[in-house]
Amino acid sequence: MEIATAKDAPRIASLLTATSQRLTESYGEGHWRHQTTEKGVLFGMKQNAKVLVVKRDEEIVGTLRLT
């Protein structure tokens, strides 16, 4: 686990959007149904939050935002 950087934002957005789509397919519409953008991830990083990522072979496989 490591602190995310701005370079990670596109891959974080992609992971969060894919997860949202998967949850919607499995369980229908819910509070998780949204599209995450790179701009949104970067905004979150600037809001006094720490964004952590878990990588496997340089691919981001998990993320955690601490506020």
Secondary structure as UniProt FT lines:
FT   STRAND          2..3
FT   HELIX           6..8
FT   HELIX           9..27
FT   TURN            31..32
FT   HELIX           38..46
FT   STRAND          50..56
FT   TURN            57..58
FT   STRAND          59..66
//
